[in-house]
Amino acid sequence: MAYATGRTLVLDAINGRATALNDDGIVLGTADNQPSVGRPTFTFDGTDTTWLNATDFWGRALNNFGVIGGCVGAGPYPSGAVFQNGVLSPASPGACVDHIDGAGIAVGTNWSAKTMRRIFLWDGSSHDTWALTEANDLADDGTIAGSVDFDGYFAGRTSDTYVFGLHAALYSGGQAQDLNYLTDTSSHPEVAHVAMERALAIDGGKVLVSFRNGSFGVLEAASAP
């Protein structure tokens, strides 16, 4: 583990992976060699490792208030859950929690069917968000950066041949907005006629997007003249 200050640490005792980092420098991770069977999730504050007292909970997301989102169960049909103040609460029966914002709103994706990706939003109760096909990031104001299926098609006769035709989008207030219709890329020849495919991250009003030709860009609101 390397820090911007130049400090480097190796967590020799843990065979696993880091999954999230918050603004306080708290690292969230899961271990394959957990010291207590069935308790794979840990946090690391730069000095001490703390193992969550949550059975079969696999942490994926962490906000700046220490609230953790993730999965209960590691099989083909896990469910989403949120760990806060030592209590594990169910979030969604159909999707793991992939992102969690400062207000504790959580978002996840059900990947059980290729043509029926379902985005779940949890704000105390679980909601389907059918307007989105992908949820890649979640801002603290609740805006989801992701994608909509704009021109997907079946390449064959069966459902598993479906090819998504993604357009980058932001979801807020119950609506998804296709960024291709809100952004003027004409002054950038390399992407002027290329679809924005995914909104990958959102922070401070800036959105990281990818294009279908492999290019990337950062969108930000134009300043008033």
N, C-alpha and C positions, 0 to 999 in steps of 0.2 A: 504494500500500500504506500503510495507516494503522495506527499503534500506539496502545495505550491511553495511553501517555505523552504523546501529542500529536504525536509525530514522524511525519512523512509522507514516503514515498519513492515515486518513480515509476521503474519499471524501463523506461526508454525503449527500450532496445535489444531488448527481448523482446516479441514479439507472440504471446501465448499465454494461459495461465490458471493460477491457483494451485489446487492440488487438495487440499492437506493442510497442517496446522500442528501441531507437537508442543510439549510443555511448555517446551522450551528456546528457543522462538521460531524454530525452523528452518522455513522455508517450502519446500514441495515444489511443483513446477509442471512443465508441459510447454509447449513452444514450437513454433510453426509455422515460425519462422525460425531454427531451430537453426544454430549456427555450423559444426558438423560434420554432414554429411548422415547421417541415420539415427540420430542421438543426440539425441532430443527432450526428455529429462528433465533437470531441474536442481534444485539446492537453493540457497537463499539464507539466509544467517545474519544478515542485517541489515547486512552490509558487503560480503561477497564472494558472487559467484555461482559455483557449481561444477557443471559438466556431467558427468553420469554416463557412464562409458565402458561403455555397454550398448546394443548395436545394436537398434533398433526396439523399445525398451522404453519404455512410457508409464506413468509413475508415478501412482498413485492414492491410496496410503495410506502413512503414515509413523508409526512408533512413537517412543518417547522414547529409544531406543537407536540411532536412525538407520537402522533396517531399513526398507526400502521395498518395498511390494507394488504390483503393477500388471499390465499386459498386455504380451505380446509379440505385435506385429502390431496393425494398426488396421483391419483388414477385418471382414467379417461373422463370422469364426470365429477370434477371438484366443484365446490361451491365457494362463493365469495364471503369474506368476513372482514371485520374491522376490530383491531385490538386497541383499547384505550383505557387508561387508568387501571390496568391489570385485568380488564374484562374483555372477553372475546364475544363479539356480537355478530349474528348473521347479517349479510348485506344483500346477497343475491343467490338464489338457488341455481342459477344458470351460468354464472360467469365469475371468474376470479376478479378481485380488485387489482387493476393495473396502475391506477393513478388516484391520488387523493389530494384535495386542495386544503387551504388553510381553514376553511369552514367545516371540514370533515366530509364534504361531498365526494363520493367515490364513483369511478367509472371503470367498466370492464367489458370484455368482449367474449361472447359465446361462439366458439369455433367448431361446434359439433357437426355442422353441415356446411359444405363449401358454398352453396348458393344461398344460405340463410344465416349469414353472420348477423348476430344480434348484439347491439350495444346496450348495456345496462347502465343506468344512472341511479345511484342510491343517495338519498338525502334524508334518511330516516325510514323511508320505504323505497321499494325497488320499482323502477320504471323502465319499460322498453323505449329505446330511442331509435326508432326505425329509420329516421331521416339520414342517419350516418351508416357507413359500411365499415369504417375504421375509426378508432379513437387512439391517437398517438401521444397526446399530451393534454394536460388540464391546468388552466390558469387559476389563480386564486380568486378570480371573480366568477368562476364557474364556466368560462368559455372552454370548449373542447376543440382542440386542433386535430383534424383527421381527414377523412375522404368520404365522398359520396360515389355511388355507382352511376356514372353518367352514360356510358355506352358499352356496357357489358354484353356478352353474347355467348351462345352455346357453340362450341367448336365441333360437337358431335351430337349424338342422339340421347345421351344420358346426362344426368345432372352433374356428374363429376367432371364433365368437359367444360363447365362454365368458366369463362374468362372475364374477370372484372375489368371494367373500363373506368378507372378511378379518376376523379377530379378532386383537387385539394379543396377543403372546406373548413369553415368554422361553424360551430354549433353553439347557440346561445338563445335563451328565452324561448326554447321549444322549437327553434327553426335553424335549419342548416343553410349557410350561404356559400355558394360556389365561388371560390376566389378567382376563377378564370373570368367571371363576369364583373369583378370589382377591381381588377388590376390592369393597368396599361403597361404592357411589356414592349411596346413598339420601338422604344429607344434602345433596346437590347437585342441586336440582330440574332444572337445565338439562341434566344428563346422566344423571339417575337411571334412565331406561329406554332409554338409547341405548348401542349397542354400542361398546366401544373397538375401533378398527379397526387401528391400528398402534402398535407400540412403536418410537419414532423414535430415541431416544438413551438411553444408560445411563451413569451416572457417579456414583461415591460412594454407591451404593445407591439412587439416585433414578432414576426412569424417566419420560421424556417420552413421552406418548401422545397420539394423536389419536382423535376420536370421529367417528361417521358423520354427525353433524350439523354438522361443521366446527369443533367445539370442541376445545380442547387442555387437557391437565392434566399435573401432575407427581405421580407416585406415590412414596411412601416408606413404609417399614415403620413400623407403629404402635408407639409406645413403650409399654413395660409400665406398667400403672397403679401 
